Amino acid sequence: MTDKSPAPAGSSCTNTSCCPPPQSPVTRDAPKVGRNDPCVCGNGRKYKKCCGKNA
């Protein structure tokens, strides 16, 4: 019996047709804006009540 499901994370699968190569982590230029931090637009409100409302 053959199992066609993808290999679990952390396995050493070399078959790229079933397991894509690992991606590099995302690096940010600026620190992440928290919901309770002041808004980046500069109006003095919290990000979650201002520009983060529609995000």
PyMOL Python script that loads the backbone (N, CA, C, O; Angstrom):
from pymol import cmd

cmd.read_pdbstr("""\
ATOM      1  N   MET A   1       0.835  -1.173   0.000  1.00  0.00           N
ATOM      2  CA  MET A   1       0.000   0.000   0.000  1.00  0.00           C
ATOM      3  C   MET A   1       0.884   1.243   0.000  1.00  0.00           C
ATOM      4  O   MET A   1       1.783   1.362   0.833  1.00  0.00           O
ATOM      5  N   THR A   2       0.636   2.177  -0.934  1.00  0.00           N
ATOM      6  CA  THR A   2       1.436   3.397  -1.007  1.00  0.00           C
ATOM      7  C   THR A   2       0.616   4.568  -0.532  1.00  0.00           C
ATOM      8  O   THR A   2      -0.570   4.680  -0.840  1.00  0.00           O
ATOM      9  N   ASP A   3       1.250   5.433   0.216  1.00  0.00           N
ATOM     10  CA  ASP A   3       0.593   6.615   0.758  1.00  0.00           C
ATOM     11  C   ASP A   3       1.032   7.818  -0.058  1.00  0.00           C
ATOM     12  O   ASP A   3       2.224   8.122  -0.112  1.00  0.00           O
ATOM     13  N   LYS A   4       0.088   8.513  -0.698  1.00  0.00           N
ATOM     14  CA  LYS A   4       0.407   9.654  -1.552  1.00  0.00           C
ATOM     15  C   LYS A   4       0.332  10.983  -0.802  1.00  0.00           C
ATOM     16  O   LYS A   4       0.508  12.033  -1.420  1.00  0.00           O
ATOM     17  N   SER A   5       0.078  10.974   0.508  1.00  0.00           N
ATOM     18  CA  SER A   5      -0.006  12.215   1.273  1.00  0.00           C
ATOM     19  C   SER A   5       1.388  12.817   1.424  1.00  0.00           C
ATOM     20  O   SER A   5       2.383  12.092   1.427  1.00  0.00           O
ATOM     21  N   PRO A   6       1.462  14.168   1.553  1.00  0.00           N
ATOM     22  CA  PRO A   6       2.771  14.803   1.720  1.00  0.00           C
ATOM     23  C   PRO A   6       3.448  14.380   3.020  1.00  0.00           C
ATOM     24  O   PRO A   6       2.793  14.008   3.994  1.00  0.00           O
ATOM     25  N   ALA A   7       4.747  14.447   3.005  1.00  0.00           N
ATOM     26  CA  ALA A   7       5.516  14.075   4.187  1.00  0.00           C
ATOM     27  C   ALA A   7       5.269  15.071   5.303  1.00  0.00           C
ATOM     28  O   ALA A   7       5.069  16.254   5.024  1.00  0.00           O
ATOM     29  N   PRO A   8       5.277  14.640   6.552  1.00  0.00           N
ATOM     30  CA  PRO A   8       5.064  15.569   7.666  1.00  0.00           C
ATOM     31  C   PRO A   8       6.195  16.580   7.779  1.00  0.00           C
ATOM     32  O   PRO A   8       7.308  16.343   7.310  1.00  0.00           O
ATOM     33  N   ALA A   9       5.892  17.705   8.407  1.00  0.00           N
ATOM     34  CA  ALA A   9       6.891  18.756   8.574  1.00  0.00           C
ATOM     35  C   ALA A   9       8.072  18.225   9.373  1.00  0.00           C
ATOM     36  O   ALA A   9       7.902  17.466  10.327  1.00  0.00           O
ATOM     37  N   GLY A  10       9.251  18.627   8.978  1.00  0.00           N
ATOM     38  CA  GLY A  10      10.450  18.190   9.677  1.00  0.00           C
ATOM     39  C   GLY A  10      11.052  16.920   9.099  1.00  0.00           C
ATOM     40  O   GLY A  10      12.102  16.472   9.559  1.00  0.00           O
ATOM     41  N   SER A  11      10.403  16.329   8.093  1.00  0.00           N
ATOM     42  CA  SER A  11      10.958  15.121   7.507  1.00  0.00           C
ATOM     43  C   SER A  11      12.036  15.493   6.502  1.00  0.00           C
ATOM     44  O   SER A  11      12.156  16.653   6.108  1.00  0.00           O
ATOM     45  N   SER A  12      12.802  14.525   6.101  1.00  0.00           N
ATOM     46  CA  SER A  12      13.885  14.776   5.156  1.00  0.00           C
ATOM     47  C   SER A  12      13.483  14.267   3.774  1.00  0.00           C
ATOM     48  O   SER A  12      14.191  13.451   3.185  1.00  0.00           O
ATOM     49  N   CYS A  13      12.364  14.739   3.260  1.00  0.00           N
ATOM     50  CA  CYS A  13      11.876  14.347   1.946  1.00  0.00           C
ATOM     51  C   CYS A  13      12.673  15.080   0.876  1.00  0.00           C
ATOM     52  O   CYS A  13      12.820  16.301   0.932  1.00  0.00           O
ATOM     53  N   THR A  14      13.183  14.341  -0.092  1.00  0.00           N
ATOM     54  CA  THR A  14      13.949  14.961  -1.172  1.00  0.00           C
ATOM     55  C   THR A  14      13.147  15.028  -2.457  1.00  0.00           C
ATOM     56  O   THR A  14      13.640  15.548  -3.458  1.00  0.00           O
ATOM     57  N   ASN A  15      11.934  14.520  -2.458  1.00  0.00           N
ATOM     58  CA  ASN A  15      11.077  14.546  -3.632  1.00  0.00           C
ATOM     59  C   ASN A  15      10.375  15.901  -3.693  1.00  0.00           C
ATOM     60  O   ASN A  15       9.446  16.145  -2.923  1.00  0.00           O
ATOM     61  N   THR A  16      10.806  16.792  -4.601  1.00  0.00           N
ATOM     62  CA  THR A  16      10.247  18.148  -4.670  1.00  0.00           C
ATOM     63  C   THR A  16       8.865  18.181  -5.303  1.00  0.00           C
ATOM     64  O   THR A  16       8.212  19.223  -5.265  1.00  0.00           O
ATOM     65  N   SER A  17       8.393  17.081  -5.884  1.00  0.00           N
ATOM     66  CA  SER A  17       7.056  17.083  -6.466  1.00  0.00           C
ATOM     67  C   SER A  17       5.985  17.010  -5.385  1.00  0.00           C
ATOM     68  O   SER A  17       4.866  17.477  -5.599  1.00  0.00           O
ATOM     69  N   CYS A  18       6.302  16.437  -4.234  1.00  0.00           N
ATOM     70  CA  CYS A  18       5.320  16.365  -3.151  1.00  0.00           C
ATOM     71  C   CYS A  18       5.622  17.362  -2.037  1.00  0.00           C
ATOM     72  O   CYS A  18       4.706  17.784  -1.331  1.00  0.00           O
ATOM     73  N   CYS A  19       6.867  17.742  -1.866  1.00  0.00           N
ATOM     74  CA  CYS A  19       7.257  18.651  -0.789  1.00  0.00           C
ATOM     75  C   CYS A  19       8.043  19.823  -1.370  1.00  0.00           C
ATOM     76  O   CYS A  19       9.156  19.629  -1.857  1.00  0.00           O
ATOM     77  N   PRO A  20       7.483  21.050  -1.330  1.00  0.00           N
ATOM     78  CA  PRO A  20       8.239  22.190  -1.837  1.00  0.00           C
ATOM     79  C   PRO A  20       9.452  22.479  -0.957  1.00  0.00           C
ATOM     80  O   PRO A  20       9.461  22.111   0.218  1.00  0.00           O
ATOM     81  N   PRO A  21      10.467  23.126  -1.504  1.00  0.00           N
ATOM     82  CA  PRO A  21      11.644  23.441  -0.679  1.00  0.00           C
ATOM     83  C   PRO A  21      11.275  24.427   0.420  1.00  0.00           C
ATOM     84  O   PRO A  21      10.355  25.223   0.234  1.00  0.00           O
ATOM     85  N   PRO A  22      11.956  24.401   1.549  1.00  0.00           N
ATOM     86  CA  PRO A  22      11.630  25.313   2.652  1.00  0.00           C
ATOM     87  C   PRO A  22      11.861  26.762   2.251  1.00  0.00           C
ATOM     88  O   PRO A  22      12.797  27.073   1.514  1.00  0.00           O
ATOM     89  N   GLN A  23      10.990  27.655   2.751  1.00  0.00           N
ATOM     90  CA  GLN A  23      11.099  29.075   2.433  1.00  0.00           C
ATOM     91  C   GLN A  23      11.904  29.780   3.518  1.00  0.00           C
ATOM     92  O   GLN A  23      11.961  29.333   4.663  1.00  0.00           O
ATOM     93  N   SER A  24      12.526  30.894   3.130  1.00  0.00           N
ATOM     94  CA  SER A  24      13.281  31.669   4.106  1.00  0.00           C
ATOM     95  C   SER A  24      12.312  32.518   4.920  1.00  0.00           C
ATOM     96  O   SER A  24      11.266  32.906   4.400  1.00  0.00           O
ATOM     97  N   PRO A  25      12.623  32.818   6.171  1.00  0.00           N
ATOM     98  CA  PRO A  25      11.721  33.614   7.008  1.00  0.00           C
ATOM     99  C   PRO A  25      11.616  35.050   6.509  1.00  0.00           C
ATOM    100  O   PRO A  25      12.547  35.579   5.902  1.00  0.00           O
ATOM    101  N   VAL A  26      10.469  35.673   6.774  1.00  0.00           N
ATOM    102  CA  VAL A  26      10.227  37.044   6.357  1.00  0.00           C
ATOM    103  C   VAL A  26      10.939  37.986   7.315  1.00  0.00           C
ATOM    104  O   VAL A  26      10.829  37.838   8.532  1.00  0.00           O
ATOM    105  N   THR A  27      11.670  38.954   6.770  1.00  0.00           N
ATOM    106  CA  THR A  27      12.329  39.959   7.601  1.00  0.00           C
ATOM    107  C   THR A  27      11.697  41.311   7.317  1.00  0.00           C
ATOM    108  O   THR A  27      11.511  41.680   6.158  1.00  0.00           O
ATOM    109  N   ARG A  28      11.367  42.050   8.364  1.00  0.00           N
ATOM    110  CA  ARG A  28      10.738  43.360   8.229  1.00  0.00           C
ATOM    111  C   ARG A  28      11.783  44.460   8.305  1.00  0.00           C
ATOM    112  O   ARG A  28      12.790  44.333   9.002  1.00  0.00           O
ATOM    113  N   ASP A  29      11.525  45.559   7.566  1.00  0.00           N
ATOM    114  CA  ASP A  29      12.402  46.726   7.634  1.00  0.00           C
ATOM    115  C   ASP A  29      12.138  47.501   8.923  1.00  0.00           C
ATOM    116  O   ASP A  29      13.072  47.969   9.573  1.00  0.00           O
ATOM    117  N   ALA A  30      10.867  47.636   9.289  1.00  0.00           N
ATOM    118  CA  ALA A  30      10.467  48.355  10.501  1.00  0.00           C
ATOM    119  C   ALA A  30       9.836  47.358  11.468  1.00  0.00           C
ATOM    120  O   ALA A  30       9.361  46.306  11.042  1.00  0.00           O
ATOM    121  N   PRO A  31       9.824  47.669  12.756  1.00  0.00           N
ATOM    122  CA  PRO A  31       9.193  46.748  13.707  1.00  0.00           C
ATOM    123  C   PRO A  31       7.688  46.650  13.463  1.00  0.00           C
ATOM    124  O   PRO A  31       7.068  47.591  12.967  1.00  0.00           O
ATOM    125  N   LYS A  32       7.113  45.515  13.814  1.00  0.00           N
ATOM    126  CA  LYS A  32       5.691  45.276  13.623  1.00  0.00           C
ATOM    127  C   LYS A  32       4.871  46.216  14.499  1.00  0.00           C
ATOM    128  O   LYS A  32       5.205  46.442  15.662  1.00  0.00           O
ATOM    129  N   VAL A  33       3.784  46.766  13.928  1.00  0.00           N
ATOM    130  CA  VAL A  33       2.912  47.668  14.671  1.00  0.00           C
ATOM    131  C   VAL A  33       1.921  46.824  15.461  1.00  0.00           C
ATOM    132  O   VAL A  33       1.202  46.006  14.887  1.00  0.00           O
ATOM    133  N   GLY A  34       1.880  47.023  16.789  1.00  0.00           N
ATOM    134  CA  GLY A  34       0.928  46.313  17.632  1.00  0.00           C
ATOM    135  C   GLY A  34      -0.421  47.002  17.626  1.00  0.00           C
ATOM    136  O   GLY A  34      -0.514  48.185  17.299  1.00  0.00           O
ATOM    137  N   ARG A  35      -1.460  46.277  17.981  1.00  0.00           N
ATOM    138  CA  ARG A  35      -2.813  46.843  17.971  1.00  0.00           C
ATOM    139  C   ARG A  35      -2.978  47.980  18.966  1.00  0.00           C
ATOM    140  O   ARG A  35      -3.745  48.909  18.717  1.00  0.00           O
ATOM    141  N   ASN A  36      -2.276  47.923  20.083  1.00  0.00           N
ATOM    142  CA  ASN A  36      -2.411  48.954  21.113  1.00  0.00           C
ATOM    143  C   ASN A  36      -1.355  50.054  21.016  1.00  0.00           C
ATOM    144  O   ASN A  36      -1.305  50.944  21.865  1.00  0.00           O
ATOM    145  N   ASP A  37      -0.514  49.995  19.991  1.00  0.00           N
ATOM    146  CA  ASP A  37       0.483  51.049  19.778  1.00  0.00           C
ATOM    147  C   ASP A  37      -0.173  52.263  19.145  1.00  0.00           C
ATOM    148  O   ASP A  37      -1.227  52.134  18.523  1.00  0.00           O
ATOM    149  N   PRO A  38       0.426  53.444  19.286  1.00  0.00           N
ATOM    150  CA  PRO A  38      -0.111  54.625  18.592  1.00  0.00           C
ATOM    151  C   PRO A  38      -0.099  54.405  17.080  1.00  0.00           C
ATOM    152  O   PRO A  38       0.786  53.737  16.547  1.00  0.00           O
ATOM    153  N   CYS A  39      -1.085  54.971  16.405  1.00  0.00           N
ATOM    154  CA  CYS A  39      -1.215  54.771  14.959  1.00  0.00           C
ATOM    155  C   CYS A  39      -0.052  55.410  14.222  1.00  0.00           C
ATOM    156  O   CYS A  39       0.488  56.433  14.645  1.00  0.00           O
ATOM    157  N   VAL A  40       0.325  54.786  13.108  1.00  0.00           N
ATOM    158  CA  VAL A  40       1.455  55.257  12.315  1.00  0.00           C
ATOM    159  C   VAL A  40       1.123  56.528  11.535  1.00  0.00           C
ATOM    160  O   VAL A  40       2.031  57.212  11.064  1.00  0.00           O
ATOM    161  N   CYS A  41      -0.174  56.858  11.389  1.00  0.00           N
ATOM    162  CA  CYS A  41      -0.536  58.061  10.639  1.00  0.00           C
ATOM    163  C   CYS A  41      -0.338  59.318  11.469  1.00  0.00           C
ATOM    164  O   CYS A  41      -0.326  60.417  10.915  1.00  0.00           O
ATOM    165  N   GLY A  42      -0.181  59.188  12.797  1.00  0.00           N
ATOM    166  CA  GLY A  42       0.169  60.311  13.643  1.00  0.00           C
ATOM    167  C   GLY A  42      -0.989  61.096  14.232  1.00  0.00           C
ATOM    168  O   GLY A  42      -0.781  62.210  14.713  1.00  0.00           O
ATOM    169  N   ASN A  43      -2.220  60.548  14.213  1.00  0.00           N
ATOM    170  CA  ASN A  43      -3.337  61.313  14.756  1.00  0.00           C
ATOM    171  C   ASN A  43      -3.526  61.126  16.258  1.00  0.00           C
ATOM    172  O   ASN A  43      -4.382  61.789  16.844  1.00  0.00           O
ATOM    173  N   GLY A  44      -2.762  60.250  16.897  1.00  0.00           N
ATOM    174  CA  GLY A  44      -2.826  60.072  18.340  1.00  0.00           C
ATOM    175  C   GLY A  44      -3.723  58.943  18.803  1.00  0.00           C
ATOM    176  O   GLY A  44      -3.690  58.587  19.980  1.00  0.00           O
ATOM    177  N   ARG A  45      -4.511  58.376  17.932  1.00  0.00           N
ATOM    178  CA  ARG A  45      -5.383  57.266  18.319  1.00  0.00           C
ATOM    179  C   ARG A  45      -4.603  55.957  18.272  1.00  0.00           C
ATOM    180  O   ARG A  45      -3.529  55.892  17.674  1.00  0.00           O
ATOM    181  N   LYS A  46      -5.146  54.909  18.906  1.00  0.00           N
ATOM    182  CA  LYS A  46      -4.525  53.596  18.826  1.00  0.00           C
ATOM    183  C   LYS A  46      -4.712  53.042  17.421  1.00  0.00           C
ATOM    184  O   LYS A  46      -5.673  53.369  16.726  1.00  0.00           O
ATOM    185  N   TYR A  47      -3.765  52.192  17.020  1.00  0.00           N
ATOM    186  CA  TYR A  47      -3.797  51.612  15.677  1.00  0.00           C
ATOM    187  C   TYR A  47      -5.073  50.825  15.437  1.00  0.00           C
ATOM    188  O   TYR A  47      -5.623  50.860  14.337  1.00  0.00           O
ATOM    189  N   LYS A  48      -5.559  50.102  16.468  1.00  0.00           N
ATOM    190  CA  LYS A  48      -6.757  49.271  16.281  1.00  0.00           C
ATOM    191  C   LYS A  48      -8.016  50.106  16.090  1.00  0.00           C
ATOM    192  O   LYS A  48      -8.990  49.616  15.518  1.00  0.00           O
ATOM    193  N   LYS A  49      -8.024  51.348  16.551  1.00  0.00           N
ATOM    194  CA  LYS A  49      -9.178  52.229  16.396  1.00  0.00           C
ATOM    195  C   LYS A  49      -9.063  53.122  15.166  1.00  0.00           C
ATOM    196  O   LYS A  49     -10.021  53.812  14.818  1.00  0.00           O
ATOM    197  N   CYS A  50      -7.910  53.122  14.504  1.00  0.00           N
ATOM    198  CA  CYS A  50      -7.657  54.028  13.376  1.00  0.00           C
ATOM    199  C   CYS A  50      -7.402  53.225  12.103  1.00  0.00           C
ATOM    200  O   CYS A  50      -8.340  52.672  11.529  1.00  0.00           O
ATOM    201  N   CYS A  51      -6.175  53.153  11.660  1.00  0.00           N
ATOM    202  CA  CYS A  51      -5.833  52.492  10.400  1.00  0.00           C
ATOM    203  C   CYS A  51      -5.956  50.972  10.470  1.00  0.00           C
ATOM    204  O   CYS A  51      -6.098  50.327   9.432  1.00  0.00           O
ATOM    205  N   GLY A  52      -5.907  50.387  11.657  1.00  0.00           N
ATOM    206  CA  GLY A  52      -6.028  48.934  11.797  1.00  0.00           C
ATOM    207  C   GLY A  52      -7.465  48.459  11.820  1.00  0.00           C
ATOM    208  O   GLY A  52      -7.721  47.256  11.856  1.00  0.00           O
ATOM    209  N   LYS A  53      -8.412  49.393  11.798  1.00  0.00           N
ATOM    210  CA  LYS A  53      -9.818  49.041  11.852  1.00  0.00           C
ATOM    211  C   LYS A  53     -10.231  48.250  10.619  1.00  0.00           C
ATOM    212  O   LYS A  53     -11.043  47.332  10.729  1.00  0.00           O
ATOM    213  N   ASN A  54      -9.696  48.581   9.455  1.00  0.00           N
ATOM    214  CA  ASN A  54     -10.055  47.909   8.208  1.00  0.00           C
ATOM    215  C   ASN A  54      -9.091  46.806   7.830  1.00  0.00           C
ATOM    216  O   ASN A  54      -9.283  46.145   6.809  1.00  0.00           O
ATOM    217  N   ALA A  55      -8.053  46.591   8.633  1.00  0.00           N
ATOM    218  CA  ALA A  55      -7.059  45.575   8.290  1.00  0.00           C
ATOM    219  C   ALA A  55      -7.488  44.198   8.727  1.00  0.00           C
ATOM    220  O   ALA A  55      -6.761  43.228   8.513  1.00  0.00           O
TER     221      ALA A  55
END
""", "prot")
cmd.dss("prot")
cmd.show_as("cartoon", "prot")
cmd.util.cbc("prot")
cmd.orient("prot")
